[in-house]
Amino acid sequence: MAILFTGIKQLLTFAGDDAPRAGAAMREIGLVKNGAVLVEKGIVEAAGPRAAVARHRLAKTAKVVETGGVCLPGFVDSHTHMIFAEPRLKDFSMRTAGASYPEIKAAGGGILSSIGAVRKQPLKPMAAQLARRAARFLECGTTTAEVKSGYGLSLDSELKMLRAVREARKLTPLELLPTLLAAHSVPPEFNGDSQKYLDHIIAEILPKAAAEGLAVFADIFCEKGYFTPEQTTTYLKEAARLGLRPKVHSEQLSNYGGTRAGAAAGAVSADHADHVYAEDIAAMRDAGTIATLLPASNYYLGLSKFPPARELIAEGVPVALATDFNPGTCPCWNMQFVLSVACTHCAMTPEEALCAATVNGAWALGIGDRCGVIAPGRQADLAFFAAYDYRELCYYFGANQCSMTVKKGKILRGTPGTLLSC
């Protein structure tokens, strides 16, 4: 049976080109006042002014859901580390007491603690834990999320993490897209030899993940002390040869050349981009690589420097926003908070931020042809918010304004129509 979501005060369709949005196009939100969305079999049949949608042949027999508030495409979170066995609470306490990262690492914290916990955790509890976390994302309006491995750093544990994503898909309606991030760091048993470990990934982990169809993407952390630009290009090209789409963690801590290396290998996105220079930005624009910004991490770590969103947008690079949800540097699953930080610390407009968290997030996962906009023929992934004006999503922070999430036409939570008092 068709469903008619109606009475929407503001509907953001993001109608426009069927491509990542860049420059001024990131401010075109496709705003419709007094809107409606008609859905059948998980697909949008019509979206636009209420009166026009009501004339559709399916609207006459559809189940009517009066909503109110603001409706936009469900958020697409294109960068998360959602699988980890334990939160790093000891690290957090040490950091708040003034400990440096080397001191935390020396005490057995940092990524070392995550590696140990993930290697011990069985697959089924790992998948169940992931599904519970997925519910948090859905509550906040996210309908699709990427999930990286990278806390196992061994053949068995990396494949276990990816298999856990596959199992969790059966337990949650949140759409999960897996990424192999075995090249996240060098595990202790390789004694800091990044080339030896990368050779191991290429010979053992990457082929098995590809053969089993466990990952959509392959990612690598290109940074001093981790993996070099040359290693990055070689690795990502090999991943692409095996059918995995390249991504890259780059220019997070310094300008090291990872963004250009990723662009040269055809990376769909270069993530973090805190320290990009003009040549990095040009490389992304020319290669069609999306800049995925993760400003909630900068906030959590108390950094003064945030990603240069204005420069990226001015130079025509499509910008996406993602949470970077992880146990060490960003324990945040709410994209609404990311919107706030992007506007207040990265000088993005509300329109640009919302575009980055929907349309461009979808393209950063290669699914922009079915997600990220509200239009006929697209997947009916919708998020409703108890707000009078879409800018409230970026203006208010510290609470969840999402009143209802719809995934593939299925209502998942909430009672729409409860508006914030002005």
C-alpha positions as CSV (number, residue, x, y, z in Angstrom):
1,M,0.0,0.0,0.0
2,A,1.2,3.5,-0.9
3,I,2.0,6.0,1.9
4,L,1.3,9.7,1.6
5,F,3.5,11.8,3.9
6,T,1.7,15.1,3.9
7,G,1.5,18.4,5.8
8,I,5.2,18.9,5.6
9,K,6.0,22.6,6.4
10,Q,9.3,22.5,4.6
11,L,10.3,19.8,2.2
12,L,14.0,19.8,1.0
13,T,14.1,17.6,-2.2
14,F,17.6,18.6,-3.3
15,A,16.4,18.3,-6.9
16,G,19.2,19.1,-9.4
17,D,21.9,17.5,-11.4
18,D,22.4,13.7,-11.1
19,A,25.9,14.2,-9.9
20,P,27.9,15.4,-6.8
21,R,27.1,19.1,-6.1
22,A,29.9,21.6,-6.1
23,G,30.1,25.4,-5.8
24,A,26.9,27.3,-5.8
25,A,24.9,24.1,-6.5
26,M,25.5,23.0,-2.9
27,R,23.2,25.8,-1.8
28,E,20.3,24.6,-4.0
29,I,18.1,22.7,-1.6
30,G,14.9,22.3,-3.7
31,L,12.8,23.8,-1.0
32,V,9.0,23.2,-1.2
33,K,6.7,24.7,1.4
34,N,3.5,22.8,2.4
35,G,4.9,19.7,0.7
36,A,4.1,16.0,0.5
37,V,5.9,12.8,-0.5
38,L,4.2,9.8,-1.9
39,V,5.9,6.4,-1.5
40,E,5.1,2.9,-2.8
41,K,7.2,-0.3,-2.3
42,G,10.1,1.7,-0.8
43,I,10.4,4.1,-3.8
44,V,9.3,7.7,-4.1
45,E,6.5,8.1,-6.5
46,A,6.0,11.8,-6.2
47,A,7.4,14.7,-4.2
48,G,6.5,18.4,-4.2
49,P,3.7,20.7,-3.3
50,R,0.9,19.0,-1.3
51,A,-1.9,19.8,-3.8
52,A,0.1,18.5,-6.8
53,V,1.1,15.2,-5.0
54,A,-2.5,14.7,-3.9
55,R,-3.5,14.5,-7.5
56,H,-1.3,11.4,-8.2
57,R,-3.4,8.3,-8.9
58,L,-1.9,6.4,-5.9
59,A,-2.6,9.2,-3.5
60,K,-6.3,8.5,-3.5
61,T,-5.9,5.1,-1.8
62,A,-2.7,5.7,0.1
63,K,-2.3,5.5,3.8
64,V,-2.0,9.2,4.9
65,V,0.6,10.2,7.5
66,E,0.3,13.8,8.6
67,T,3.7,15.0,9.6
68,G,4.4,18.7,10.0
69,G,7.9,20.0,10.5
70,V,10.8,19.6,8.1
71,C,11.5,16.7,5.8
72,L,14.7,16.0,3.9
73,P,16.6,12.9,2.6
74,G,17.9,10.7,5.3
75,F,21.5,11.5,6.2
76,V,24.1,9.5,4.4
77,D,27.1,9.1,6.8
78,S,30.0,8.2,4.5
79,H,32.8,7.8,7.1
80,T,32.4,5.8,10.3
81,H,34.4,3.4,12.3
82,M,31.3,1.9,13.8
83,I,32.8,-1.5,14.8
84,F,34.8,-1.4,18.0
85,A,34.5,-3.7,21.0
86,E,34.9,-1.1,23.8
87,P,34.8,2.6,24.2
88,R,38.2,4.2,25.1
89,L,37.1,5.6,28.4
90,K,40.5,5.3,30.0
91,D,42.0,7.3,27.1
92,F,39.3,9.9,27.6
93,S,40.0,10.3,31.3
94,M,43.8,10.5,30.6
95,R,43.3,13.1,27.9
96,T,41.1,15.3,30.1
97,A,43.8,15.1,32.8
98,G,46.3,16.4,30.3
99,A,48.0,13.3,29.0
100,S,49.5,13.4,25.5
101,Y,48.8,10.7,22.8
102,P,52.3,9.1,23.3
103,E,51.5,8.9,27.0
104,I,48.2,7.3,26.4
105,K,49.7,4.9,23.9
106,A,52.5,4.0,26.4
107,A,49.8,3.1,28.9
108,G,48.3,0.6,26.5
109,G,45.6,3.0,25.1
110,G,44.9,4.4,21.7
111,I,44.5,2.1,18.8
112,L,46.4,-0.7,20.6
113,S,43.5,-1.1,23.1
114,S,41.0,-1.3,20.2
115,I,43.1,-3.9,18.4
116,G,43.2,-6.1,21.5
117,A,39.5,-5.9,22.2
118,V,38.4,-6.4,18.6
119,R,40.7,-9.5,18.2
120,K,39.1,-11.1,21.3
121,Q,35.5,-10.3,20.4
122,P,33.5,-13.1,18.7
123,L,31.7,-12.4,15.5
124,K,28.1,-12.7,16.6
125,P,28.4,-10.4,19.6
126,M,30.3,-8.0,17.3
127,A,27.4,-8.0,14.8
128,A,24.8,-7.6,17.5
129,Q,26.7,-4.7,19.0
130,L,26.9,-3.0,15.6
131,A,23.2,-3.4,15.1
132,R,22.6,-1.7,18.5
133,R,24.8,1.2,17.5
134,A,23.0,1.4,14.1
135,A,19.8,2.1,16.0
136,R,21.4,5.3,17.4
137,F,22.1,6.5,13.9
138,L,18.5,5.8,12.7
139,E,17.1,7.7,15.7
140,C,19.0,10.8,14.6
141,G,17.9,10.7,10.9
142,T,20.7,8.7,9.3
143,T,19.5,6.0,6.9
144,T,22.8,4.9,5.3
145,A,26.2,4.6,6.8
146,E,29.6,3.4,5.7
147,V,31.4,1.0,8.2
148,K,35.2,0.6,8.2
149,S,37.2,-2.3,9.5
150,G,40.7,-1.3,10.7
151,Y,40.7,-2.2,14.4
152,G,41.8,-5.8,13.9
153,L,44.9,-5.4,11.6
154,S,45.2,-9.2,11.0
155,L,43.8,-11.5,8.4
156,D,41.3,-13.2,10.8
157,S,40.2,-10.1,12.6
158,E,39.8,-7.8,9.6
159,L,37.7,-10.4,7.8
160,K,35.7,-11.0,11.0
161,M,34.9,-7.3,11.2
162,L,33.7,-7.3,7.6
163,R,31.6,-10.4,8.2
164,A,30.1,-8.8,11.2
165,V,28.9,-6.0,9.0
166,R,27.3,-8.6,6.7
167,E,25.6,-10.2,9.7
168,A,24.5,-6.9,11.2
169,R,22.6,-6.1,7.9
170,K,20.2,-8.8,8.9
171,L,19.5,-7.2,12.3
172,T,19.1,-3.5,11.4
173,P,17.3,-1.5,8.7
174,L,20.2,1.0,8.6
175,E,21.9,0.4,5.2
176,L,25.5,-0.5,5.9
177,L,28.3,-0.2,3.3
178,P,31.5,-2.0,4.3
179,T,35.1,-0.6,3.8
180,L,38.3,-2.6,4.3
181,L,40.7,-0.4,6.3
182,A,43.3,-3.0,7.1
183,A,45.9,-0.3,6.2
184,H,44.8,1.8,9.2
185,S,48.0,1.4,11.2
186,V,50.9,-1.0,11.5
187,P,50.1,-3.7,14.1
188,P,52.6,-4.4,16.9
189,E,53.7,-7.7,15.5
190,F,55.2,-6.0,12.4
191,N,57.4,-3.7,14.6
192,G,56.7,-0.6,12.7
193,D,57.6,-2.0,9.2
194,S,54.8,-0.5,7.2
195,Q,56.0,-1.9,3.9
196,K,56.1,-5.5,5.2
197,Y,52.6,-5.1,6.7
198,L,51.2,-3.5,3.5
199,D,52.7,-6.4,1.5
200,H,50.9,-8.8,3.8
201,I,47.6,-6.9,3.2
202,I,48.1,-7.0,-0.5
203,A,49.0,-10.7,-0.5
204,E,46.5,-12.0,2.0
205,I,43.8,-9.7,3.4
206,L,42.8,-7.7,0.3
207,P,42.4,-10.7,-2.1
208,K,40.3,-12.7,0.5
209,A,38.1,-9.7,1.3
210,A,37.5,-9.1,-2.4
211,A,36.9,-12.8,-3.3
212,E,34.3,-13.1,-0.5
213,G,32.6,-9.9,-1.5
214,L,33.0,-8.5,2.0
215,A,33.8,-4.9,1.1
216,V,32.7,-2.2,-1.3
217,F,35.7,0.1,-0.6
218,A,39.3,-0.1,0.4
219,D,40.8,2.7,2.5
220,I,44.3,3.6,3.7
221,F,45.6,6.1,6.3
222,C,48.3,8.1,4.5
223,E,50.2,10.0,7.2
224,K,53.7,10.4,8.5
225,G,54.5,7.3,10.6
226,Y,51.8,5.3,8.9
227,F,51.7,4.8,5.1
228,T,53.4,7.0,2.5
229,P,51.9,8.6,-0.6
230,E,53.7,6.1,-2.8
231,Q,52.4,3.1,-0.8
232,T,49.0,4.7,-0.9
233,T,48.8,4.9,-4.7
234,T,50.1,1.4,-5.2
235,Y,47.8,-0.1,-2.6
236,L,44.6,1.7,-3.9
237,K,45.4,0.8,-7.5
238,E,45.7,-2.9,-6.5
239,A,42.4,-2.6,-4.5
240,A,40.7,-1.1,-7.6
241,R,42.1,-4.0,-9.7
242,L,40.3,-6.4,-7.4
243,G,37.0,-4.5,-7.6
244,L,37.1,-2.4,-4.5
245,R,36.6,1.4,-4.9
246,P,39.4,3.4,-3.4
247,K,39.1,5.9,-0.5
248,V,41.9,7.6,1.5
249,H,42.4,9.1,4.9
250,S,44.6,12.1,4.1
251,E,45.9,15.4,5.3
252,Q,44.5,14.9,8.7
253,L,47.5,15.6,10.8
254,S,49.8,17.3,8.3
255,N,50.2,18.0,4.6
256,Y,51.8,14.7,3.4
257,G,50.6,14.1,-0.2
258,G,47.9,11.5,0.6
259,T,45.1,13.5,-1.1
260,R,47.0,13.7,-4.4
261,A,48.0,10.0,-4.1
262,G,44.4,9.1,-3.6
263,A,43.2,11.2,-6.5
264,A,45.9,9.7,-8.7
265,A,44.5,6.2,-7.8
266,G,40.9,7.3,-8.5
267,A,39.7,7.6,-4.9
268,V,36.0,8.4,-4.7
269,S,36.7,10.5,-1.6
270,A,39.6,12.0,0.3
271,D,38.6,12.1,4.0
272,H,39.6,14.6,6.7
273,A,41.4,17.1,4.4
274,D,42.3,19.4,7.3
275,H,45.7,20.4,5.9
276,V,45.1,20.5,2.1
277,Y,47.0,23.0,0.0
278,A,46.0,24.5,-3.4
279,E,47.6,21.6,-5.3
280,D,45.7,19.1,-3.3
281,I,42.4,20.9,-3.9
282,A,43.1,21.1,-7.6
283,A,43.9,17.3,-7.7
284,M,40.6,16.5,-6.1
285,R,38.7,18.8,-8.4
286,D,40.4,17.4,-11.5
287,A,40.0,13.7,-10.5
288,G,36.3,14.1,-9.4
289,T,37.3,13.1,-5.8
290,I,34.9,14.3,-3.1
291,A,36.3,15.9,0.0
292,T,34.7,14.3,3.0
293,L,35.1,16.5,6.1
294,L,34.9,15.3,9.6
295,P,34.8,18.4,11.8
296,A,33.3,16.7,14.9
297,S,36.6,15.0,15.3
298,N,38.4,18.3,15.4
299,Y,35.9,19.5,18.0
300,Y,36.2,16.5,20.2
301,L,40.0,16.7,20.2
302,G,39.9,20.4,21.0
303,L,41.8,21.4,17.9
304,S,41.9,25.0,16.7
305,K,42.2,24.1,13.0
306,F,39.2,22.8,11.1
307,P,38.8,21.6,7.5
308,P,38.9,24.5,5.0
309,A,35.4,24.0,3.6
310,R,35.2,27.5,2.1
311,E,38.3,27.1,0.0
312,L,37.2,23.6,-1.2
313,I,33.8,24.9,-2.2
314,A,35.2,28.0,-3.9
315,E,37.4,25.8,-6.0
316,G,34.6,23.6,-7.2
317,V,35.3,20.5,-5.1
318,P,32.2,18.6,-3.9
319,V,32.2,18.5,-0.1
320,A,30.6,15.8,2.0
321,L,30.1,15.7,5.8
322,A,30.3,12.6,7.9
323,T,30.5,11.8,11.7
324,D,33.8,9.8,11.8
325,F,32.1,7.9,14.6
326,N,34.9,6.0,16.4
327,P,36.0,5.2,20.0
328,G,39.1,7.3,20.2
329,T,38.6,10.7,18.5
330,C,34.9,11.1,17.7
331,P,32.2,9.1,19.7
332,C,29.4,11.0,17.9
333,W,26.7,9.3,15.9
334,N,24.4,12.4,15.4
335,M,24.8,14.1,12.0
336,Q,22.9,17.0,13.4
337,F,25.8,17.9,15.6
338,V,28.1,17.6,12.6
339,L,25.9,20.1,10.8
340,S,26.3,22.6,13.7
341,V,30.1,22.3,13.8
342,A,30.4,22.6,10.0
343,C,28.5,25.9,10.1
344,T,30.1,27.4,13.2
345,H,33.7,26.2,12.7
346,C,34.0,25.6,8.9
347,A,32.0,28.6,7.7
348,M,29.6,26.4,5.7
349,T,26.1,27.7,5.2
350,P,23.2,25.6,6.4
351,E,22.3,24.8,2.8
352,E,25.8,23.6,2.0
353,A,26.0,21.6,5.2
354,L,22.7,19.8,4.5
355,C,23.7,19.1,0.9
356,A,27.0,17.7,2.2
357,A,25.3,15.4,4.6
358,T,22.8,14.0,2.1
359,V,23.5,14.4,-1.7
360,N,27.2,14.5,-1.5
361,G,27.4,11.9,1.2
362,A,25.6,9.5,-1.1
363,W,28.0,10.2,-4.0
364,A,30.9,9.7,-1.6
365,L,29.6,6.1,-1.3
366,G,28.8,5.7,-5.0
367,I,25.0,5.5,-4.4
368,G,24.0,9.0,-5.4
369,D,21.9,7.5,-8.2
370,R,19.4,6.1,-5.6
371,C,20.0,8.0,-2.3
372,G,20.5,11.5,-1.1
373,V,17.6,13.3,-2.9
374,I,13.8,13.1,-2.7
375,A,12.6,12.5,-6.3
376,P,10.5,10.0,-8.2
377,G,12.3,6.7,-8.7
378,R,14.7,7.2,-5.8
379,Q,14.8,5.2,-2.6
380,A,12.3,6.4,0.0
381,D,14.8,7.3,2.7
382,L,13.4,10.2,4.6
383,A,14.1,12.1,7.8
384,F,11.5,14.2,9.6
385,F,12.4,16.9,12.1
386,A,10.4,18.8,14.7
387,A,11.3,22.2,13.3
388,Y,9.6,25.1,11.7
389,D,12.6,26.0,9.5
390,Y,15.3,23.7,8.1
391,R,18.0,26.0,9.4
392,E,17.1,24.9,13.0
393,L,18.9,21.6,12.3
394,C,22.2,23.6,12.2
395,Y,21.2,26.2,14.7
396,Y,20.2,24.0,17.6
397,F,22.7,21.5,19.0
398,G,23.0,19.1,21.8
399,A,19.7,17.3,21.3
400,N,18.1,15.1,18.7
401,Q,15.5,17.0,16.6
402,C,14.6,14.0,14.5
403,S,10.9,13.0,15.0
404,M,10.7,10.2,12.4
405,T,13.0,8.2,10.2
406,V,11.8,6.3,7.1
407,K,14.0,3.7,5.4
408,K,12.9,2.3,2.0
409,G,9.4,3.5,2.8
410,K,9.2,1.8,6.2
411,I,8.5,4.1,9.2
412,L,11.1,3.2,11.9
413,R,10.6,5.5,14.8
414,G,9.0,8.6,16.3
415,T,5.9,10.6,16.3
416,P,6.1,13.4,13.7
417,G,4.6,16.8,14.1
418,T,5.9,17.8,17.6
419,L,7.4,21.2,17.0
420,L,10.0,23.1,19.0
421,S,8.6,26.1,20.8
422,C,9.9,29.5,19.5
